[in-house]
């Protein structure tokens, strides 16, 4: 009777092995679910970025305002008969910016 109990317990453990540690085990399923969730969150970020880029492309194709603003700020272009003023901050005096040495 004792040997039969050990044999049945061994068979139950052998049946449980594929469920917990085999090729399609619960541990692998949980890991794959975690990886899918991470990939979905990464995809959501990329979808939002693609939406912004698509809006920018359509704005560049249809309106001249976006093209003009890019030319002004990125390339420094100005219109004809327009005066460009550049305001520069005064440079800091090196004597006043150094810490006093005792």
Secondary structure, 3 states (H helix, E strand, C coil): CHHHHHHHHHHHHHHHHHHHHCCCCHHHHHHHHHHHHHHHHHHHHHHHHHHHHHHHHHHHHHCHHHHHHHHHHHHCCCCCCCCCCCCCCCCCCHHHHCCCCC
